[in-house]
Amino acid sequence: MNGNQNIKGKPNENYAREMMELFTLGADRGAYTETDVREQARALTGWKGTVVNRQSTGFSYDPSRHDAGSKTIFGQTGAFAWQDSCQLCLANPAHPSYFVQKLWSYFVPTPPDAATSQALQERYAGRMVRPVLEGILLHPDFYEGPRMAKPPVVFNAGLLRMHNRYIDTSTWWTLGQQAGQQLFYPPDVGGWDDTRWLDTSTFRARWFIAAVAQADAQTPLDSPSDPAKLVDRALAFWATPTITPTTQSLLQSFARAQLKRNINPGDVETALRRLVASAPDLQTA
């Protein structure tokens, strides 16, 4: 974020702004001013990148590039450097509530109520992440609240684990990209937009993820001609995940219709495996 261009006398505000807006304080919450952005940029001067043959080979601190003068950030004045910049953000009164909300949103799709938010902020008093994470994972909303769409990588990894399969082909990262999440390549510094994991442009790749995850399995030769048993066997293929009665009924209806068309039971079972993996039950958690 232009940190290597942020030097004494010519501060670049990009990293200073994003550090507060995206990662510590949040935008439009009254936590910082434009003056704070400019002064933070001065505090963060001094870093440089090393490039060899047009490839970045490192990022290091050069004191000669740092603005050692006095800065005023959040109403406090001092010869602040990058360490102080980080600590000032963590000490800002607006930081705990932003951090709690951001971490909570990764596990629960609805915002915490005021009492929960306050309790989690108190857990964060020592700026330790683990107590807050424990509080979220033990909260009833984590278990009883609405389901969340799995990120493509989580969905992919879950299918592989269910089938005792590992990362054995570059196809996985290609499909992850098509599904909207190529690891280590987020669309911007803010990361992926997890509100758009499931849409018409990305779901097709999830269908193929389900197909490739079962591709090493042979078509069954001993499949029964009973729809309920076929569904049970298809579920067992994926280590018997929990599905809703509605999904169970729809899968059985599909199997029944295919058997009436005289489709080979083994082919029906193979199709059911992919339908199980593609069902809403496995796309969300």
Beta strands, then each sheet from edge to edge (+ up, - down):
strand 1: 47-52
strand 2: 55-61
strand 3: 71-73
strand 4: 76-78
sheet 1: 1+ 2-
sheet 2: 3+ 4-
end
